Amino acid sequence: MRKRIAEASVISIILLILFADCAQASDSAVSDLPMTFTDSENRLITIHAPVQRIIVLNENAAEAVVILGSGENVVGAVDQVLEKGGYYPSIKNAVRVGSRTEIDFEKIVKVAEKEDKIYPDIIVLCYTAPDRAYGMGADTVSQKLSAFKNITVIGLNFYEPEKVKSEMLALGKILGKESEAERYVAWYDGEIKKAKSAVLGQDQTTVFFESMGSSGALSDLSTYGGNSAMSQMVNEAGGFSIFQEECESAKVAWEWVAAQSPDVIIKHQPLTAQDGMPGWSMGDSASAKKLKEIRNNILSRPGGTKIPAISNDRVYVLSVDATVGPDLPVGIASIAKILHPEIDIDPDQVYEEYLELLGVSWPEGRTFVYPDVG
């Protein structure tokens, strides 16, 4: 009996400490208000009240919020987020507010209103870049919502290597989730260090990175520019992108690509599994067929046999979902393994750790690179 009483007393003390810590963290978050900071669009933002509700206008923002443990506070999301329910198990009751490029601003206002009033406890997370194919920028979103007081629009990208950590720390501060943000940063730093160590001393591999916007015509292939996040990731993975013009993206002709004789060709593909879970299932005939078609299209391009990437069978399809966003270390590990198959690095393990941050179990039987790298 005494032993049970003693154990109960210990448990009670532990619970009191935990509740005290939570209360202290909450009091700290409140005491920091109003909070003023500069977002990644260089806009001065002020938070006047503790954030209780969040609207996410892209997948990167959704992942960042979930990693920080605030997924249940997401009240609105675009189609692309809701269609990938397997990635965001804690985002369950969010209202659909359009798509990344066609946002339903009236729906955002309806979501923001409570009893015909908008309280300053809601934020909208979006990209900073000028409106592009992958989403609207903060300036546009802010202008569209400018007539409605208390809806705070924040531009954070979560995909640029030089900004991901600072953006996560900023969002952690906004949401009162600083310890969770610091945990993510520690994981990020550890994985980047491993990748850089693995490729140290390796010969630089030249890469043509074909992005998602290619029309299908050989004269109209999309690629990433020298200023892009993907080009930086290739560099960190021990490679060199053959297109180095100072821009985010560009169009090139296959004839130009062939003249550069890249060692490796990587095709970025946003193909999403039908069940909304991470990766592609080769048991899914539709996914398997599509991946093979994409790769065979590249292998069969004219003059391909004279290009090292094709003659040496080093053409890969890489999942966008496992490379762009807070999962950036996964992308670097995957690219490093593609460019240097002999190095001691396991992208699947890195991705499994990342999915744990999201609260998602490792999806057995999935692939994120096609074909598998030996």
N, C-alpha and C positions, 0 to 999 in steps of 0.2 A: 504493500500500500504506500509506504513512504517513498519507495522508488518511483511509483506512478505519479505521486504528488510532486516529487522533485522534477521529473521529466516534464510534467505539465507546467511547472513554474518556469523551466528553461524555455519551453515553447512560447509561453506568454511573454517572456522578456524579449525573445527574438522578434515576435510579432510587433511588440511595442516599438522596438528599434526600427523595424521596417516602416511602420506607419509614420514614425517621427521623421525618418529620412524622406518619405514621400511628401509629407506636409512641408518639410523644409524646402524641398525642391520646388513644390508648388508656390510657397511663399516667395522664393527667390525669383520665380518666373514673373509673379505679379509685381514684385518690387522693382523689376527692371522696366516696367511700363510707365509712360509710353516709351517705345523702343524705336530708335531711328537708325537706319543703316542704308547703304548704297547697294542696289541689286546689280546683277551682271549686265544690265543695260545702262548702267551708270545713272540710274534714276534714284532719287532720294525717297525712301519709303519709311513711313511711320506706322507702327503697330500700336493701337490705342487700348486694346483689350486682349486678354488671353485667347488664343486661337482655339476655337471649339469645332469649326467646320472648315472643310477644305474642298476646293474644286480643282481637279487636275485635267489639264488640256493636252497631255501627251504621256506616253508610257514611262519616259525617264522620270518625270515628276512623280508618277504613281509609285515607281519602285523606290525612289528616295523616301517618300512618305512612309511606305510600308516598312522599309529597313529601320526607320526611326521609331517604329511601333505605334504609328498614328493612322494606320489604314482604316480603322473603324470610324475615324473622323471625316473620311471622304464622303461627301454628300452628293457630289456631281462628278461625272467623268465622261470623256469622249468615247466614241465607238471602239477605237483601237484598244483602249484599256479594258472595256467591258467584254470585248471578244476574247481576251486572254485571261479568263478567270483563273486558269491554273497557276498563273504567276502571282496573282493577288488574292489569296484566299480570304484576307481580312477585309477586302473591299466587297461588301455583300449587298448593300442597299443603296448604292449610288444611283442617282438619276442620270439618264442619258442626256447630254447637253450638246449633241451634234457630233461632228468629226473634227479631226485636227485642223483641217483647212476650211471647214464650213461649220463654224461654231454657232450654236443656237443661243444668242445673247438673251432673248426673251426668257428662255428656259433657265438660264443662269440667274436672272433676276428673280424668277419665281422660286427657285431653290433658295436664294439668299433671303427672301422675305419670310418673316415669322409674325403672324398676326398683322399683316399689312405694314410691317416695319422691318427695316434692315438694321440689324445690330452689328457693331464693329468687331464681331468675333469670327468673321469669315475671310478667307484669302483665296485668291485664284492664282495657281502656279502655271506658268507658260514659258515658252522659249523667249530668248531675247532677240534673235536674228530677225531681220526684215522678213515679211511674209514669204514663205517658200513652200515647196511641194510637201514638206514634212510638218508644216504647222505655222500658225499665226504668231507674230512677234508681240512682245509686251506693249509696244507703243500702240499698235492697232487695237489690241484687246482693251487696253486702258481707255483709249478714246471712245470705243463703243460703249463702255460702261461708265463713262465720266459723269453722266447725268444722275447716277445712283450713288449717293453718299454711303460710305462705310463698306463698300466692296473694295478690298485692297488687292491690286494686281501686282504680282511679283515675278520678275523675269530671272529665272535660273535655268541653265541648260543641262547640267549634269552629264555632259559628254566630252568636254574639252579637258585633256590631260592636265593642263596647268591650272584648272579651276575647280575640278570635281571635288577635291578635298575641302577647299574653302567654302564652296557652295553647300556641301553637306553640313559643315560646322555652322554656317549661317542659318540653315533651315533648322538644325538642332536647337539653336538659340531661340528662334522664333516659336518653335513648338514646345519649348521646355524639355527637350530631349538631348541635352548636351552629352550625357554619358554614352548614349546610343550612337551619337555622331562620332564621338571619340573612338568607340569600339570599331566602327566602320573604317575610320582613317587608319587605325592600327593594322587592320586586316589589309587594307589597300597598300600601305607602305611595305608590309611584309611580302606580299605577292609580287609587287613591282621589283623589289630587291632580288627575289628569287629568279625572276625572269631575266633581269639584267645580268645576274651572275651566271645564269645558264648559257647565255649567248656571248659572254665575254671571250674574246679571242677567236670567235668564228669569223669566217670570211663573209663579207657583206653580200647578201643575195638580192638581185634586182627583181622587182615585182611590178606587174601591171595589175592594178586593183580596179576592176570594173564595178562601178556602183549600180544602184537600182534603176536609174533613169534611162537606160539604153532603150531606144525605140525598136531595136531589132535590125535596123539597117547598119551595114558595116561602116558606113560613113558617119554614123551618129552614135558612137559608143560613149557612155558616161563614165567619168572617172573622178577621182578626188585630186584636188590641187595641193600644192606644196604647203599652203596655210591651213589645211584641213586637219581635223583631229585624227583621221585615219592615217594620213601621211606621218604624223608624229608617232602614232602607235607602231607603224611599220619600222620607223627608225629605232624605237626602243626595243623592238623584237629582233634587231640585228639585220634589218633589210634596208632597201633603198627603193622608193617609188620612182619609176621612170619618168613620171610627169611631175615636174617641179615648178611650174609657173605659180606665181604668188596669187592664188585664188582658192576659194573653197571647193569649187567643182568646175568641170569643163567637159566639152565634147571633143572627141578625137576620132580619127579614122583608123580602121584596122590596119591599113597600109602603113600608117605611122607606127603603130604598136609593133608590127612585124619588123620594121626597120630597127627598132630598139633592142630586139632579141632578148626579152626578159627571161630570167631563169625560172620564174614562177608566175602563174596567172591565178588570181583569186577573184571569184565572182561573188559579190555581196548579194544575198538573197533573203527577202523578207517572208519567204514561204512559212506559213503558220500551220501547225498541225490542226486537224479538224476538231479535236477535243479541247483546244485551247491550252494544252499543256506545253511546257518547254520542249524544244527540239523537234526533230523529225523522226517518225517511226518508219523504219524500212519495211515493217510489216503492213503498213498502210500503202496499198497499191498506188493510190493517187499521188501520195508524196514521193514514193520511190520512182514512179514514172516521170514526174516533173523534174526531180533532181537529175536523173539520167539524161533527160532531154536538154536541160540547161548545159550540162557538161559536154555532151556530144555536139551541141551547137558550136561550142568554142573549139573543140578538137577538130571539127570538120571545116573550119574556116580556111580560105585559100592561102596556100604557102605556109601552112601551119607546121608542116614537118621540118621546115628549116629553122623554126623557133625552138630554142632549148626547152622552154616550158612544155611544149607539146611533144617534141621528139623524146623527151625524158619522162613523159607522162606525169607532169607536175602541174596539173590544172585542178583547182579545188573550188567547191561551192561552200561558202561560209555563212552561217546564220547571222543575220543582222541582230537578232534578239540576244545573242550571246556575245556581242562585241561593242555595241553602242549604248552608253549610259553609265550608271553607277557600276555596272559589271565590267567596266573597262579593263581591269586586270585579267579577266577571263579572255577578253579579246586579244590582249598582248600575248598571253600564254599560248593561245590557239595559233596566232600568226607565227610566233617564235617556233612552235613545233612544226608548222607547215614549211617554214623556211629552213629549219635545221632539225630534221627528223631524228638525228642522233643524240640530241641534247637530253639531259635528264630533267624533264618537266612533264607534268601530267595535267593538261588543260581540264580534263573531266573532274579531277580532284578539286581544282581551283573553282570550277563552276559549282560543284557540289557544296563547297563551303559558302559560296555566294548565295545559293538557293536556301541554305540554312538561315542566312540573314533575313531572307524574305519569308521564312516559315514554310518553305516548300520542300517536300521530300524529293530525293534524287529520282528522276524518271527513268526506270530501267528500260533498256531496249531502245533508247533514243540516241540520235546522233546530231551533232552540231557542225560537223565538218564532213563533206562528202567529196571523194571517198575518204575512209578513215586513214589517218596518217600512221605509218608503221612505227 
